[in-house]
Amino acid sequence: MHKKTAIATAVAFATLIGVVGTAQAQSASKVELWGIVDAAVRHTNNQGAARGNKTEMVGGGMSQSRWGIKVTEDLGGGSSALVELENRLNADDGSVSTPFFQLAYVGLQGPYGRLTMGRQWNVLFDVVTSTYASFPYSPYMDAYKPELGMAVGARNSNMLKYTFATPTRSFVGSLQYSFKERNDTEAIENTALSGGNPAPLVPGLVSSTLTGGALKTMGGYLRYSNSGVSLGAGYLRTELPGGSDVDAWTAGGSYRSGPLYLNLGYGLNKLKNNAVSTTNIVAATRATLRNAVDGAILNQLWGGQTSGGFQAGDANKRQMLKVGFGYQVTPKVNAGLHYFHAKQSGSGTGASNGKANFMVGAVDYAFSKRTDAYFAVDHTKVSGGTNMFIDAASQARTRTGITTGIRHRF
């Protein structure tokens, strides 16, 4: 019975993509090696307990350094097979950013769309990047990208993604579903119920979840583009290991006319925790621990100085409005300015409720189509409850950064 189900599923996938009957066609593979190497010097203030200045070389200022392999095989009949692998690195010291590929998927593309399987960008990242990204010449500034704190990790493992488009690509849409694996807090719960200390196990589960992508997700996006106008919206539900759900929405648009680029976007993340029983001590203990693990994971997804830059604490809702413009001053010089306003709420104590403002301006000079240099200034300011600060080490509420670097794409 299982064998018949597997065969039926395979046939359904092939039919969806439109490759049935082409598998035996003569085919040719195209293999492309590509990459970006970006290194910059970055200066920031209010760092560490002494709130001093910090000057460092970073392995990615405008873009994170990375390399990848793309494979396309012509299956005939307008259909093809796809493979993409992408690994990230730090150009400042040559180290690898993660111990595995950040993108790794295989798929089929045909007249009725594209189906891919593996670790991929999620639909929130897709719609923002393709529709209302911050800058026209680089979707984000890697050293300072507050909007990615709203993308629930930006990538997901164990994902099935189906992408479709009209012939003119005026409409493009995508659906995603990812499977949960190792999505289990039982060890922590049992330790606590037996009188042990679950605290040491929590960081391990959080780390395992974030590096292994053990999250169940489901969502999609739709984008419309025509005559310089692009509009899009996306939704993603993420189930955390303890059973809490994160509902994330985004919507926005952009306008291009000659050298001018304008964009506007909105994002919302809302955490829905497990209900804690008031009558059953065992159930209450399990739910409390599950919520603690899920809260720690959400803090990791929301936090980081380059992707949101302020502490989540016990808040359960975050919103962000983004607006910006870019202008091509000359054929070689591009300039851009972006502003982000965030609001955090839902803190039971009120200590993590507050607001944040982010601003970044950048100028890029193109030596050629593949090599450019850039200069950017960014500023972060947070306000509100006592736990509203940029990072725990400094507990600073303001920080300014200056970044200048060189980037080459091959």
C-alpha positions in Angstrom: 0.0 0.0 0.0 2.8 2.4 0.9 4.6 1.6 -2.4 1.4 2.5 -4.4 1.1 5.7 -2.4 4.7 6.7 -3.2 4.3 5.9 -6.9 1.0 8.0 -7.0 2.7 10.9 -5.3 5.6 10.9 -7.7 3.3 10.8 -10.7 1.2 13.7 -9.2 4.4 15.8 -8.8 5.5 15.1 -12.3 2.1 15.9 -13.8 2.0 19.2 -11.8 5.3 20.4 -13.3 4.4 19.1 -16.7 7.3 16.7 -17.2 5.4 13.4 -17.6 6.6 11.8 -20.8 9.8 13.8 -21.1 12.0 11.9 -18.7 13.6 9.9 -21.5 14.3 12.9 -23.6 17.9 13.7 -24.5 19.1 16.2 -22.0 22.0 18.5 -21.3 23.1 19.9 -17.9 24.4 23.4 -17.3 26.5 24.0 -14.2 27.2 27.5 -13.0 29.6 28.5 -10.2 28.9 31.9 -8.8 29.8 34.0 -5.7 30.0 37.3 -3.9 33.0 38.4 -1.9 32.4 41.4 0.3 34.7 42.9 3.0 34.2 46.1 5.0 35.4 48.1 7.9 32.6 48.9 10.4 32.7 51.4 13.3 30.0 51.4 16.0 29.6 53.1 19.4 27.9 52.0 22.7 29.4 48.6 22.6 30.0 46.4 25.7 29.5 47.1 29.3 31.7 50.2 29.1 29.7 51.4 26.1 32.9 52.1 24.1 33.6 52.4 20.4 34.4 49.4 18.3 36.1 49.3 14.9 36.3 45.9 13.1 36.5 44.3 9.7 33.4 42.4 8.8 33.1 39.7 6.2 30.1 41.3 4.6 29.0 44.9 4.6 26.6 45.4 1.7 26.2 41.7 1.0 27.2 38.6 3.0 30.0 36.8 1.2 28.9 33.5 -0.3 29.4 31.1 -3.1 27.1 28.7 -4.8 26.5 26.1 -7.5 23.4 26.2 -9.8 22.6 23.2 -12.1 19.9 23.2 -14.8 19.1 20.1 -16.9 16.9 20.4 -19.9 14.3 17.6 -19.8 12.7 18.6 -23.1 9.2 19.9 -23.7 9.9 23.2 -21.9 10.8 21.4 -18.7 13.9 21.3 -16.6 15.5 19.9 -13.4 17.0 22.4 -11.0 19.6 22.2 -8.2 21.0 25.0 -6.1 23.6 24.9 -3.3 24.8 28.0 -1.5 27.3 28.3 1.4 28.1 31.5 3.3 31.5 32.6 4.5 33.3 35.5 6.3 35.7 37.3 4.0 37.5 38.9 6.9 38.9 35.7 8.3 38.0 33.0 5.8 35.7 31.1 8.2 32.4 29.5 7.2 29.3 31.2 8.6 27.5 28.0 9.2 28.6 24.3 9.1 26.2 23.5 6.3 24.7 25.0 3.1 22.3 27.8 3.7 20.4 26.9 0.6 20.2 23.3 -0.7 17.4 22.2 -2.9 16.4 20.2 -5.9 13.4 20.6 -8.1 11.5 20.5 -11.4 10.3 23.4 -13.5 7.8 23.2 -16.4 4.8 24.9 -18.0 2.7 24.8 -14.8 5.3 26.1 -12.4 8.2 25.1 -10.3 8.4 22.6 -7.4 11.5 22.6 -5.2 12.4 20.5 -2.1 15.1 21.2 0.5 16.4 24.3 2.5 15.1 27.5 0.8 14.2 31.1 1.3 10.8 31.4 2.9 7.8 33.2 1.3 8.2 36.3 3.5 11.8 36.9 2.4 10.8 36.2 -1.2 8.0 38.7 -1.4 9.9 41.5 0.3 13.1 41.0 -1.7 11.3 40.8 -5.0 8.7 43.5 -4.4 9.8 46.2 -1.9 13.4 45.6 -0.9 15.3 48.4 0.8 17.7 49.3 -2.0 17.5 48.9 -5.8 21.1 47.7 -6.3 21.3 45.4 -3.2 18.1 44.2 -1.5 19.5 44.7 2.0 22.6 46.1 3.6 24.0 43.0 5.3 25.6 44.8 8.2 22.4 46.5 9.0 19.1 45.0 7.9 16.3 45.5 10.6 13.6 44.2 8.3 14.9 40.7 8.3 14.0 40.4 12.0 10.4 40.2 10.8 11.0 37.3 8.3 11.0 34.4 10.9 14.5 33.3 10.1 14.2 34.1 6.3 15.1 30.4 5.4 13.5 27.1 6.3 14.7 23.5 6.1 12.6 20.5 5.1 10.6 22.7 2.7 8.3 21.9 -0.2 7.8 25.1 -2.3 5.6 25.5 -5.4 6.1 28.7 -7.4 3.9 29.8 -10.3 3.8 32.8 -12.7 1.8 34.2 -15.6 3.6 34.2 -19.0 4.5 37.9 -18.6 5.3 37.4 -14.9 2.9 40.2 -14.0 1.6 37.8 -11.3 4.0 35.6 -9.4 3.0 33.5 -6.4 4.4 30.8 -4.1 3.2 28.3 -1.5 5.4 26.6 1.0 5.2 23.8 3.6 8.0 22.5 5.7 8.0 19.4 7.9 8.9 19.5 11.6 11.8 17.3 12.6 13.2 16.9 16.2 10.3 19.2 17.1 10.1 17.9 20.7 10.5 19.4 24.2 9.6 16.2 26.0 13.1 15.8 27.4 13.0 19.2 29.1 9.5 18.6 30.4 10.3 15.2 31.9 13.5 16.6 33.6 11.5 19.3 35.2 8.7 16.9 36.3 11.2 14.6 37.9 12.6 17.4 40.0 15.6 18.2 37.9 16.8 21.4 36.4 15.6 21.9 32.8 17.5 25.2 32.3 20.7 23.6 30.9 18.7 21.8 28.2 16.9 24.8 26.9 19.8 26.4 25.1 20.6 23.1 23.5 17.1 22.6 22.1 17.0 26.2 20.9 20.4 25.8 19.1 19.4 22.5 17.6 16.1 24.0 16.3 17.6 27.0 14.7 20.6 25.3 13.1 18.6 22.2 12.0 15.4 24.1 11.0 13.1 21.8 13.0 10.1 24.0 12.4 6.8 23.3 10.8 5.7 26.1 8.4 2.9 26.9 6.0 2.3 30.0 4.0 2.4 31.8 0.7 2.7 35.1 -1.2 1.4 36.8 -4.3 3.1 39.6 -6.2 1.9 41.9 -9.0 4.3 43.9 -11.2 3.6 46.1 -14.2 4.9 49.4 -15.6 7.2 50.1 -12.7 4.7 49.4 -10.0 5.0 46.3 -7.8 2.6 45.2 -5.1 2.8 42.1 -2.9 1.7 40.4 0.3 2.7 37.2 2.2 1.7 35.1 5.2 3.6 32.5 7.1 2.6 30.4 10.1 5.5 28.8 12.0 5.0 26.2 14.7 7.7 26.3 17.3 9.0 23.1 19.1 6.8 23.7 22.2 3.6 24.0 20.2 3.4 27.8 20.1 2.5 29.4 16.8 4.0 32.6 15.2 1.7 34.2 12.6 3.7 36.6 10.3 2.2 38.9 7.7 3.8 41.4 5.3 2.5 43.7 2.6 3.9 46.5 0.6 4.9 47.9 -2.8 7.5 49.9 -4.8 7.6 52.2 -7.8 10.4 52.6 -10.3 10.7 55.4 -12.8 14.0 56.1 -14.5 16.6 56.7 -11.8 14.0 56.9 -9.0 13.0 54.0 -6.7 10.4 54.3 -3.9 9.2 51.6 -1.6 6.9 51.1 1.4 6.2 48.0 3.5 4.6 46.6 6.6 5.3 43.5 8.7 3.7 41.9 11.7 4.8 38.9 13.9 2.4 37.6 16.6 3.3 34.8 19.0 0.4 32.6 20.2 1.6 30.7 23.3 0.2 27.4 24.8 -2.5 28.0 27.4 -1.3 27.3 30.9 -3.7 25.3 33.0 -4.8 26.7 36.4 -6.0 23.3 37.7 -3.5 20.7 36.5 0.0 21.2 37.9 1.6 18.7 35.5 0.0 20.2 32.4 0.8 23.7 33.7 4.5 22.8 34.1 4.7 21.3 30.6 3.0 24.3 29.0 5.2 26.8 31.0 8.4 25.1 29.8 7.2 24.8 26.3 6.4 28.5 26.2 9.9 29.2 27.7 11.6 27.3 24.9 9.5 28.9 22.2 10.1 32.3 23.7 13.8 31.8 23.6 13.7 30.7 19.9 11.6 33.8 19.0 14.1 36.0 20.8 16.8 34.5 18.5 14.7 35.1 15.4 13.8 38.7 16.4 17.2 39.7 17.9 20.6 40.5 16.6 22.0 43.9 15.9 21.7 43.4 12.1 18.1 42.1 12.1 15.9 44.1 14.4 18.5 45.1 17.0 16.5 45.1 20.2 15.5 42.6 22.8 12.2 40.7 22.6 12.0 39.8 26.3 8.5 38.6 27.2 6.8 40.5 24.4 4.6 38.5 21.9 3.9 41.0 19.1 6.2 43.1 16.9 5.2 45.4 14.0 7.4 47.3 11.6 6.8 50.0 9.0 9.5 50.6 6.4 9.8 53.4 3.8 12.7 54.4 1.6 13.9 55.6 -1.7 16.9 55.1 -4.0 18.2 57.3 -6.8 20.8 56.6 -9.5 22.7 59.9 -9.4 25.0 58.9 -12.4 25.5 55.7 -14.3 28.1 54.7 -11.6 26.7 56.3 -8.4 23.6 55.0 -6.6 22.3 56.5 -3.4 19.6 55.3 -1.0 17.9 56.2 2.3 15.7 54.0 4.4 13.7 54.4 7.6 12.1 51.7 9.8 9.7 52.1 12.7 9.0 49.2 15.0 6.6 48.7 17.8 6.8 45.8 20.4 3.9 44.9 22.7 2.3 42.1 24.7 4.9 42.1 27.5 3.2 40.9 30.7 5.4 43.0 32.9 5.5 46.0 30.5 9.3 46.0 30.6 9.6 44.8 27.0 7.0 47.0 25.5 8.4 49.9 23.4 9.4 51.3 20.1 12.4 51.4 17.9 13.6 53.6 15.1 16.2 52.6 12.5 17.7 54.8 9.8 20.3 53.9 7.1 21.7 55.8 4.2 24.1 54.4 1.7 26.0 55.4 -1.4 27.4 52.9 -3.9 30.0 53.4 -6.6 30.3 50.9 -9.4 33.7 50.4 -10.9 32.2 47.9 -13.2 29.2 45.6 -13.5 30.8 43.2 -11.0 32.9 45.4 -8.6 31.7 48.3 -6.5 32.5 50.2 -3.3 30.1 51.6 -0.8 29.7 53.9 2.2 26.8 53.7 4.7 25.7 55.3 7.9 23.1 53.7 10.2 21.4 54.7 13.5 19.3 52.8 16.0 17.2 54.3 18.8 14.9 52.3 21.1 12.5 53.6 23.9 10.0 52.2 26.3 10.2 49.7 29.1 13.2 48.9 31.2 14.2 45.9 29.1 14.0 47.9 25.8 17.7 48.1 24.9 19.8 47.1 21.8 21.7 44.3 23.5 22.1 42.8 27.0 25.9 43.5 27.2 25.7 47.3 26.8 22.0 47.9 27.6 22.4 50.9 25.3 19.3 52.5 23.7 21.1 54.2 20.9 23.9 53.1 18.5 25.4 54.6 15.3 27.4 52.6 12.7 29.6 53.6 9.8 30.5 51.0 7.2 32.7 51.2 4.1 33.7 48.3 1.9 34.3 46.7 -1.4 32.3 44.0 -3.1 32.9 41.7 -6.1 30.5 39.4 -7.8 31.5 36.6 -10.1 
